[in-house]
Amino acid sequence: MQLQLATWPEVEAYLARSRSIILPIGSTEQHGPNGMIGTDALTADAIARAVGDATGGLVAPVIAVGMAQHHMAFAGSMTLRPSTLIAVVRDHVVSLVRHGFERFFFINGHGGNIATVTAAFSEVYAEASLGQAANRASVKCVLRNWWENQQVKSLSRELFGNAEGGHATPSEVSVTWFLHPEHTKPMTLDPAIAPHGSFADAHDYRRAFPDGRIGSNPGLATVEAGKRIFDAAVGALTADYRAFAA
């Protein structure tokens, strides 16, 4: 059940049986020469909707722009400042708390969001702790990176080995190709596996990783692999959300 497609009486009826909601969050940033700029938002949104379908959970609109300042030397990338993203996440949660939601299950598609979203949760908790409504139900927020569970990790190792890498990975590119096969862009990359390393700002990133990849070979991506990885992510997160909502 998608929040955007529901009516307010339907949401009110949902709240009578559940106080939990799924919130996808991603990013709009470069993903190497053959990966879609919307990869992190597209994957998080599709996986969240599938988890909602499997569990009956309500799914909020995707937060499609995240904390991606380090990608800004690549055309088309967009970012929020960390302080802005903290405010966005906080306002999403507090808006829904106003209606009676208490459990917030964020499905994340972008590693660069982790620290900032976790800080946003701390802001929400501080607001509750310092407020006057001491006897109200506690709000709980969790962040789940769709690729960080045993099922997806094992499958990625099986399919791609050390070519999985850290950014513009064949796993995430494969999932987007499964979701949007009309936008596949097979290609041979040189070097096959991009270098690893650290970075600071956007210009430092572009100097170190000129085609946008980090340690990966998304030239190995396939639609078939994407379906397997998508199904594994949905299965793992469905079980996780059921336990959280209970």
Secondary structure, DSSP 8 states (H G I E B T S, - for coil): -BGGGS-HHHHHHHHTT--EEEEEE-----BTTTB-TTHHHHHHHHHHHHHHHHHT-EE---B---S-GGGTTSTT-----HHHHHHHHHHHHHHHHTTT--EEEEEE--GGGHHHHHHHHHHHHHHHHHSS-TTS---EEEEEETT-SHHHHHHHHHHHGGG--SBS-HHHHHHHHHH-GGG------SSSS-------SHHHHHHH-TTS-BS--GGG--HHHHHHHHHHHHHHHHHHHHHHH-
